[in-house]
Amino acid sequence: MVLTLAEAAQATGVSRSTILRHIKSGRISGTRGNKGAWLVEADEVFQVLPAQGQPKAIQQDGQGRTTLEAEIANLKWVAKLLRRQLDDLTRDRQRWAAQVSKALLTSSGAALRVWRRLAG
């Protein structure tokens, strides 16, 4: 999943300039989008910086359970972000569908009036 600098900063609780410093140092790979904004992969960000609310230092037991728990927490955060984006897209789609329906009803009503004038 791709994040902007602002989204990555919000997710990790650091500033955008901190994320940018990590990009410039090579710890996180980033690319520039169409509008020139930096884009980063969420999994790379979370490998370098823990998600907000997660402990900074992750202690491992012999089987790496704590690491897995941190990984699960990060994945839950990503799932929450994706759900939010899906909800936004669903609302946008519903608004567009309503506008199209209204435009079709309006235009078909006008077309009927013109047709009646021509035919009648």
C-alpha positions as CSV (number, residue, x, y, z in Angstrom):
1,M,0.0,0.0,0.0
2,V,1.4,3.4,-1.0
3,L,1.3,6.3,1.5
4,T,2.1,10.0,1.1
5,L,4.6,11.6,3.4
6,A,1.7,13.1,5.4
7,E,0.0,9.7,5.8
8,A,3.2,8.0,6.7
9,A,4.0,10.7,9.3
10,Q,0.6,10.5,10.8
11,A,0.8,6.7,11.0
12,T,4.1,6.7,12.7
13,G,3.7,9.8,14.9
14,V,6.8,11.5,13.4
15,S,7.1,14.6,11.1
16,R,7.1,14.6,7.3
17,S,10.6,15.8,7.4
18,T,11.7,12.8,9.4
19,I,10.1,10.5,6.8
20,L,11.9,12.5,4.0
21,R,15.2,12.2,5.9
22,H,14.8,8.4,5.9
23,I,14.1,8.5,2.2
24,K,17.1,10.6,1.4
25,S,19.3,8.4,3.6
26,G,18.1,5.3,1.8
27,R,16.4,3.6,4.8
28,I,13.0,4.0,3.1
29,S,12.6,4.0,-0.6
30,G,10.3,6.6,-2.0
31,T,9.2,7.8,-5.4
32,R,7.7,11.0,-6.7
33,G,4.1,10.8,-7.8
34,N,2.6,12.6,-10.9
35,K,2.2,15.9,-8.9
36,G,5.7,15.7,-7.4
37,A,4.6,14.4,-4.0
38,W,6.7,11.7,-2.3
39,L,5.1,8.3,-2.1
40,V,6.4,5.4,0.1
41,E,5.4,1.8,0.7
42,A,3.6,1.3,4.1
43,D,5.5,-1.9,4.8
44,E,8.9,-0.2,4.3
45,V,7.9,2.6,6.6
46,F,6.7,0.2,9.3
47,Q,10.0,-1.8,9.1
48,V,11.9,1.4,9.9
49,L,9.4,3.2,12.2
50,P,6.7,1.6,14.3
51,A,3.1,2.6,13.9
52,Q,1.9,5.2,16.3
53,G,1.1,3.7,19.6
54,Q,3.5,0.9,19.2
55,P,6.6,0.6,21.4
56,K,9.7,2.0,19.8
57,A,11.9,-0.9,20.9
58,I,10.5,-4.4,20.2
59,Q,11.8,-7.1,22.5
60,Q,11.9,-10.6,21.1
61,D,11.6,-13.8,23.0
62,G,13.3,-16.9,21.6
63,Q,10.5,-17.5,19.1
64,G,10.0,-13.9,17.9
65,R,6.5,-13.7,19.3
66,T,6.7,-10.0,20.1
67,T,7.9,-9.2,16.6
68,L,4.8,-11.0,15.2
69,E,2.5,-9.1,17.6
70,A,4.0,-5.8,16.4
71,E,3.6,-7.0,12.8
72,I,0.0,-7.8,13.5
73,A,-0.6,-4.4,15.1
74,N,0.8,-2.7,12.0
75,L,-1.3,-4.8,9.7
76,K,-4.4,-3.9,11.7
77,W,-3.5,-0.2,11.3
78,V,-3.1,-0.7,7.5
79,A,-6.5,-2.5,7.4
80,K,-8.1,0.4,9.3
81,L,-6.6,2.8,6.8
82,L,-7.8,0.7,3.9
83,R,-11.3,0.5,5.4
84,R,-11.4,4.3,5.7
85,Q,-10.3,4.7,2.1
86,L,-12.9,2.2,0.9
87,D,-15.6,4.0,2.8
88,D,-14.5,7.3,1.2
89,L,-14.5,5.7,-2.3
90,T,-17.9,4.1,-1.7
91,R,-19.4,7.5,-0.7
92,D,-17.9,9.1,-3.7
93,R,-19.3,6.4,-6.0
94,Q,-22.7,6.8,-4.5
95,R,-22.6,10.6,-5.0
96,W,-21.5,10.2,-8.7
97,A,-24.2,7.6,-9.3
98,A,-26.9,9.9,-7.9
99,Q,-25.6,12.7,-10.1
100,V,-25.6,10.5,-13.2
101,S,-29.2,9.3,-12.4
102,K,-30.4,12.8,-11.9
103,A,-28.7,14.0,-15.1
104,L,-30.2,11.0,-17.0
105,L,-33.7,11.7,-15.6
106,T,-33.5,15.4,-16.4
107,S,-32.2,14.9,-19.9
108,S,-34.7,12.1,-20.7
109,G,-37.5,14.4,-19.5
110,A,-36.3,17.2,-21.8
111,A,-35.9,14.8,-24.7
112,L,-39.5,13.6,-24.2
113,R,-40.8,17.1,-24.3
114,V,-38.8,17.9,-27.5
115,W,-40.0,14.6,-29.1
116,R,-43.6,15.4,-28.2
117,R,-43.4,18.8,-29.8
118,L,-41.9,17.3,-32.9
119,A,-44.3,14.4,-33.1
120,G,-47.4,16.1,-31.9
